[in-house]
Amino acid sequence: MLFKATYQVNKFDVPTRETTLSLYLEAENEIEARKILDKHTPYNIEFIQPIEGKHLEYEQNQPNFEVTEFPQ
């Protein structure tokens, strides 16, 4: 399943809309997605949500859409 994670680059930054970034990753479920991000990134993860259907179509049409791959 594909997930969208929103995050701050620095774990100690206060989350603000202007500095929030996002990435896309594949995982079996939200728990696995969070484990992958915790293991492979130093980011302050704000929110993880599954994307599918119309939402996925919308995200795929954005110019910055790219699925991030992490080592196993």
C-alpha positions in Angstrom: 0.0 0.0 0.0 1.2 3.5 -0.7 1.5 6.1 2.2 2.1 9.8 2.3 4.1 11.0 5.3 4.3 14.7 6.2 7.4 15.7 8.3 9.8 18.3 9.5 13.4 17.8 8.6 14.6 18.5 12.2 13.1 16.5 15.1 13.3 19.6 17.3 11.5 22.0 14.9 8.0 23.1 15.8 5.8 21.9 13.0 4.6 24.7 10.8 2.8 24.5 7.5 5.5 26.5 5.7 8.3 24.1 6.6 6.3 20.8 6.3 7.5 18.5 3.6 6.1 15.2 2.4 7.3 11.9 1.0 5.6 8.8 -0.4 6.6 5.2 0.6 5.3 1.7 0.2 4.6 -0.4 3.3 2.1 -3.1 4.4 0.4 -0.8 6.9 0.8 2.4 8.8 2.8 0.8 11.6 5.3 -0.6 9.2 5.5 2.8 7.4 6.4 4.5 10.7 9.0 1.8 11.6 10.6 2.3 8.2 10.7 6.1 8.6 12.0 5.9 12.1 14.8 3.5 11.1 15.9 5.3 7.9 15.3 9.0 8.5 16.1 11.7 11.1 12.7 13.4 10.5 10.0 14.5 12.8 7.1 12.6 11.3 3.8 14.6 11.7 1.3 12.4 10.0 1.1 9.2 7.9 -1.9 8.4 5.7 -2.7 5.8 3.2 -3.4 7.1 -0.3 -5.5 5.3 -2.9 -8.2 5.9 -5.5 -8.9 9.6 -6.4 -6.4 10.8 -3.8 -3.7 8.7 -5.3 -4.5 9.9 -8.8 -4.3 13.5 -7.6 -1.0 13.0 -5.9 0.5 11.2 -8.9 -0.4 14.2 -11.1 1.7 16.5 -8.9 5.1 17.5 -10.3 7.0 16.4 -7.2 5.4 13.0 -6.8 8.0 10.3 -6.3 7.9 7.1 -4.2 10.9 7.0 -1.9 12.5 3.6 -1.6 14.3 2.5 1.6 16.7 -0.4 2.0 15.3 -3.5 3.6 
